[in-house]
Amino acid sequence: MIITKTSEELELMRESAQIVSRTLGVIAKEIKPGVTTLQLDKIAEDYIRSQDAIPGFLGMYDFPNTLCMSPNAQVVHGIPNDKPLEDGDIISVDCGAVKNGFYGDHAYTFEVGEVSPEIKQLLKVTKESLYLGIKEFKLGNRVGDVGYAIQKHAEDHGYGVVRELVGHGLGTKMHEDPEMPNYGKRGRGKKFVEGMAVAIEPMINLGTKRIKQLRDGWTILTADGKVSAHFEHDVALVDGNPQLLSTFDYIYESLGIKSEEEDEFRKK
């Protein structure tokens, strides 16, 4: 069952989402060749706690860390370790935080040093698919409309859309109804309702859509060893239209990137 939120609850969710956004902005400054994902994980945990929040992933389903850090062919749920990042890597950083009883949960795939044009294009298209999906999150539409928009854009560029892992409703629990697949058919699935909030998160592979899992019980890899990209936003349905609770602005500020991609989805 979809749990709708009051405007006051959505503001509390925005606060949690923005803590995650700022955490990703802090991490963005530190991602470079030679740094380890464990070092980044410690920075993230310390920052979240400094905001009177608690890490949302740490201990959830027994996950051992604050961040899911998934480089290159890892799709999601990578466990931070002491292996240094290398020039040319990409890394998905997925972060959660809880404050006032509400979760924030979003993700960004970063470039480490100089990345190949082929991989840059994958990142660009995956992020574009995120916003195309968000655009379809509106009153009158259904879950399949968002999934269709994401899937079509990614597959039109020859990429594989992961099926087994999906976005989700968000609130006092990390995972609420509805599931939000990154594939689907227009007009299918649960109907969107005013006041709901979801995490939309395309996971798009350079090659096959197929995945496998490491023996650690967490890390998801592409089946062909090619790289994967992952971007995620928290979005609420307000006055019939999508409104971002999270932002990549802090990341872009850290990286010196100018962007207007979020403008149409900001709180009016």
ROKOL-889248 format. One record per residue (C-alpha): residue in one letter; x, y, z. Coordinates in Angstrom, 3 decimals. Layout:
<recs>
{'A',{X,Y,Z}}
...
</recs>
This chain:
<recs>
{'M',{0.000,0.000,0.000}}
{'I',{1.306,3.461,-0.920}}
{'I',{1.849,5.632,2.168}}
{'T',{1.180,9.292,1.417}}
{'K',{2.847,12.091,3.368}}
{'T',{1.597,15.439,4.618}}
{'S',{3.379,18.594,3.483}}
{'E',{5.049,18.735,6.925}}
{'E',{6.288,15.164,6.577}}
{'L',{7.616,15.897,3.095}}
{'E',{9.615,18.795,4.527}}
{'L',{11.140,16.435,7.094}}
{'M',{11.950,14.035,4.234}}
{'R',{13.540,16.905,2.322}}
{'E',{15.764,17.601,5.332}}
{'S',{16.945,13.969,5.389}}
{'A',{17.450,13.907,1.615}}
{'Q',{19.445,17.141,1.740}}
{'I',{21.749,15.677,4.402}}
{'V',{22.507,12.891,1.922}}
{'S',{22.963,15.488,-0.834}}
{'R',{25.465,17.421,1.258}}
{'T',{27.273,14.211,2.219}}
{'L',{27.712,13.377,-1.466}}
{'G',{29.020,16.916,-1.988}}
{'V',{31.620,16.381,0.745}}
{'I',{32.611,13.024,-0.770}}
{'A',{32.863,14.563,-4.265}}
{'K',{35.818,16.693,-3.143}}
{'E',{37.697,13.613,-1.930}}
{'I',{37.225,11.203,-4.846}}
{'K',{40.552,10.915,-6.672}}
{'P',{43.094,8.262,-7.626}}
{'G',{44.754,6.762,-4.534}}
{'V',{41.905,7.268,-2.052}}
{'T',{40.231,4.149,-0.653}}
{'T',{36.499,3.600,-0.373}}
{'L',{36.925,2.901,3.359}}
{'Q',{38.420,6.381,3.794}}
{'L',{35.454,7.897,1.972}}
{'D',{33.041,5.831,4.051}}
{'K',{34.495,7.227,7.299}}
{'I',{34.207,10.814,6.005}}
{'A',{30.550,10.190,5.100}}
{'E',{29.673,8.643,8.461}}
{'D',{31.311,11.489,10.379}}
{'Y',{29.510,14.113,8.296}}
{'I',{26.068,12.484,8.645}}
{'R',{26.470,12.242,12.418}}
{'S',{27.579,15.893,12.540}}
{'Q',{24.151,16.773,11.098}}
{'D',{22.329,15.102,14.013}}
{'A',{21.365,12.257,11.703}}
{'I',{22.338,8.606,11.581}}
{'P',{23.637,6.618,8.601}}
{'G',{20.665,4.933,6.932}}
{'F',{22.483,1.907,5.524}}
{'L',{24.769,1.030,8.448}}
{'G',{23.391,-2.166,10.014}}
{'M',{20.353,-2.313,7.716}}
{'Y',{19.923,-5.974,6.752}}
{'D',{23.370,-6.279,8.461}}
{'F',{25.110,-4.066,5.875}}
{'P',{28.511,-3.219,7.454}}
{'N',{29.061,0.376,6.272}}
{'T',{27.606,3.857,5.758}}
{'L',{28.027,3.973,1.966}}
{'C',{27.405,1.461,-0.794}}
{'M',{30.440,2.036,-3.043}}
{'S',{30.407,0.234,-6.356}}
{'P',{33.281,0.845,-8.791}}
{'N',{33.309,-0.018,-12.491}}
{'A',{31.544,-3.360,-13.147}}
{'Q',{29.924,-3.317,-9.705}}
{'V',{26.320,-2.205,-10.182}}
{'V',{25.270,-1.497,-6.572}}
{'H',{25.744,-2.618,-2.942}}
{'G',{29.549,-2.659,-3.072}}
{'I',{31.186,-2.837,0.364}}
{'P',{33.889,-0.208,1.082}}
{'N',{37.415,-1.632,1.285}}
{'D',{41.064,-0.576,1.414}}
{'K',{41.776,-0.870,-2.324}}
{'P',{42.758,2.547,-3.750}}
{'L',{40.709,4.019,-6.597}}
{'E',{42.569,4.304,-9.900}}
{'D',{42.605,6.859,-12.685}}
{'G',{39.873,6.001,-15.202}}
{'D',{37.597,4.292,-12.678}}
{'I',{33.990,5.243,-12.094}}
{'I',{32.261,4.670,-8.779}}
{'S',{28.618,4.688,-7.741}}
{'V',{28.243,6.180,-4.270}}
{'D',{24.861,5.398,-2.707}}
{'C',{24.113,7.029,0.640}}
{'G',{21.280,6.996,3.157}}
{'A',{20.540,9.042,6.263}}
{'V',{17.766,9.094,8.859}}
{'K',{16.617,12.196,10.707}}
{'N',{13.310,12.892,12.457}}
{'G',{12.315,9.315,11.643}}
{'F',{12.494,9.782,7.845}}
{'Y',{14.954,8.410,5.335}}
{'G',{16.904,10.148,2.601}}
{'D',{18.493,7.884,-0.009}}
{'H',{20.260,8.889,-3.183}}
{'A',{23.227,8.145,-5.367}}
{'Y',{25.670,9.525,-7.911}}
{'T',{28.271,7.882,-10.137}}
{'F',{31.571,9.760,-10.028}}
{'E',{34.472,9.826,-12.460}}
{'V',{37.911,9.135,-10.973}}
{'G',{40.534,11.133,-12.855}}
{'E',{40.268,10.841,-16.651}}
{'V',{37.492,8.550,-17.887}}
{'S',{37.099,7.235,-21.449}}
{'P',{34.572,8.895,-23.814}}
{'E',{32.599,5.628,-23.987}}
{'I',{32.107,5.627,-20.222}}
{'K',{31.342,9.368,-20.101}}
{'Q',{28.543,8.733,-22.588}}
{'L',{27.105,5.951,-20.399}}
{'L',{27.060,8.306,-17.401}}
{'K',{25.423,11.071,-19.444}}
{'V',{22.677,8.820,-20.807}}
{'T',{21.996,7.211,-17.421}}
{'K',{21.562,10.617,-15.787}}
{'E',{19.341,11.748,-18.665}}
{'S',{17.199,8.633,-18.163}}
{'L',{16.792,9.545,-14.479}}
{'Y',{15.273,12.926,-15.346}}
{'L',{13.121,11.459,-18.128}}
{'G',{11.760,9.037,-15.533}}
{'I',{11.176,11.811,-12.984}}
{'K',{9.242,13.787,-15.602}}
{'E',{6.727,10.917,-15.838}}
{'F',{6.176,10.822,-12.065}}
{'K',{2.978,12.856,-12.097}}
{'L',{-0.691,12.566,-11.270}}
{'G',{-2.540,10.437,-13.815}}
{'N',{0.499,8.309,-14.605}}
{'R',{1.515,4.899,-13.323}}
{'V',{4.702,3.094,-12.314}}
{'G',{5.113,1.678,-15.830}}
{'D',{5.256,5.175,-17.347}}
{'V',{8.410,5.999,-15.383}}
{'G',{10.002,2.634,-16.121}}
{'Y',{9.180,2.908,-19.826}}
{'A',{10.817,6.344,-20.141}}
{'I',{14.013,5.173,-18.458}}
{'Q',{14.188,1.898,-20.377}}
{'K',{13.530,3.442,-23.783}}
{'H',{16.241,6.098,-23.430}}
{'A',{18.851,3.621,-22.194}}
{'E',{18.053,0.902,-24.718}}
{'D',{17.921,3.405,-27.595}}
{'H',{21.626,3.955,-26.818}}
{'G',{22.345,0.230,-26.771}}
{'Y',{22.685,-0.166,-23.003}}
{'G',{21.419,-2.911,-20.689}}
{'V',{18.744,-2.031,-18.113}}
{'V',{19.063,-4.023,-14.881}}
{'R',{15.807,-5.844,-14.059}}
{'E',{16.385,-7.405,-10.634}}
{'L',{17.059,-4.153,-8.749}}
{'V',{14.539,-1.319,-8.645}}
{'G',{13.679,2.032,-7.117}}
{'H',{11.128,2.216,-4.329}}
{'G',{8.792,4.230,-2.172}}
{'L',{10.470,6.090,0.675}}
{'G',{9.447,7.434,4.077}}
{'T',{9.795,6.185,7.649}}
{'K',{11.170,3.010,6.066}}
{'M',{13.925,2.835,3.469}}
{'H',{11.822,0.621,1.229}}
{'E',{8.102,1.323,0.940}}
{'D',{5.523,0.689,-1.778}}
{'P',{5.595,0.979,-4.694}}
{'E',{8.552,-0.737,-6.323}}
{'M',{9.833,1.502,-9.150}}
{'P',{11.431,-0.635,-11.898}}
{'N',{13.614,1.005,-14.536}}
{'Y',{11.685,-0.793,-17.265}}
{'G',{8.001,-1.210,-18.011}}
{'K',{5.018,-0.490,-20.179}}
{'R',{3.061,2.737,-20.354}}
{'G',{-0.152,2.762,-18.363}}
{'R',{0.753,-0.310,-16.293}}
{'G',{1.373,-0.702,-12.576}}
{'K',{0.219,1.248,-9.539}}
{'K',{-1.288,4.683,-10.072}}
{'F',{0.571,7.660,-8.582}}
{'V',{-1.159,9.629,-5.826}}
{'E',{-0.659,13.098,-4.371}}
{'G',{1.770,13.204,-1.425}}
{'M',{3.684,10.019,-2.197}}
{'A',{7.498,9.947,-2.259}}
{'V',{9.815,7.626,-4.167}}
{'A',{13.448,6.985,-4.930}}
{'I',{13.962,6.727,-8.696}}
{'E',{17.306,5.113,-9.539}}
{'P',{18.306,3.893,-13.004}}
{'M',{21.013,1.200,-12.962}}
{'I',{22.265,1.008,-16.530}}
{'N',{24.998,-1.283,-17.884}}
{'L',{27.351,-0.589,-20.760}}
{'G',{26.780,-4.146,-22.001}}
{'T',{24.358,-6.863,-20.957}}
{'K',{21.444,-6.249,-18.603}}
{'R',{22.355,-9.468,-16.776}}
{'I',{23.966,-9.366,-13.333}}
{'K',{25.544,-11.680,-10.769}}
{'Q',{26.264,-11.462,-7.043}}
{'L',{29.559,-11.883,-5.212}}
{'R',{29.881,-14.379,-2.384}}
{'D',{29.890,-11.505,0.130}}
{'G',{26.095,-11.601,-0.265}}
{'W',{25.963,-7.919,-1.219}}
{'T',{27.989,-6.818,-4.224}}
{'I',{26.132,-6.911,-7.543}}
{'L',{28.258,-7.136,-10.718}}
{'T',{27.494,-6.987,-14.422}}
{'A',{27.575,-10.503,-15.889}}
{'D',{29.962,-9.460,-18.696}}
{'G',{32.360,-7.386,-16.577}}
{'K',{31.544,-4.124,-18.379}}
{'V',{30.934,-0.974,-16.338}}
{'S',{27.605,0.110,-14.881}}
{'A',{26.210,3.546,-13.949}}
{'H',{23.725,4.475,-11.211}}
{'F',{22.019,7.775,-10.363}}
{'E',{19.225,8.246,-7.818}}
{'H',{16.962,11.059,-6.620}}
{'D',{14.246,11.288,-3.973}}
{'V',{11.088,12.774,-5.471}}
{'A',{7.678,13.731,-4.041}}
{'L',{4.392,14.185,-5.873}}
{'V',{3.247,17.725,-4.998}}
{'D',{0.332,19.536,-6.684}}
{'G',{0.259,16.748,-9.239}}
{'N',{3.877,17.146,-10.337}}
{'P',{7.316,15.781,-9.394}}
{'Q',{9.282,17.796,-6.858}}
{'L',{12.861,16.916,-5.950}}
{'L',{13.658,16.355,-2.290}}
{'S',{17.330,15.621,-3.035}}
{'T',{19.791,17.594,-5.164}}
{'F',{23.086,17.115,-6.971}}
{'D',{23.876,20.832,-6.453}}
{'Y',{26.418,20.167,-3.688}}
{'I',{28.234,17.653,-5.891}}
{'Y',{28.321,20.116,-8.775}}
{'E',{29.554,22.878,-6.499}}
{'S',{32.418,20.620,-5.370}}
{'L',{33.272,19.613,-8.943}}
{'G',{32.841,23.064,-10.524}}
{'I',{29.960,21.921,-12.755}}
{'K',{27.207,24.305,-13.904}}
{'S',{23.842,22.631,-14.433}}
{'E',{20.177,23.547,-14.858}}
{'E',{18.965,19.937,-15.040}}
{'E',{16.989,20.139,-11.772}}
{'D',{15.322,23.518,-12.336}}
{'E',{11.923,22.248,-13.527}}
{'F',{11.647,19.886,-10.556}}
{'R',{12.550,22.290,-7.749}}
{'K',{10.120,23.411,-5.046}}
{'K',{8.232,26.422,-6.380}}
</recs>
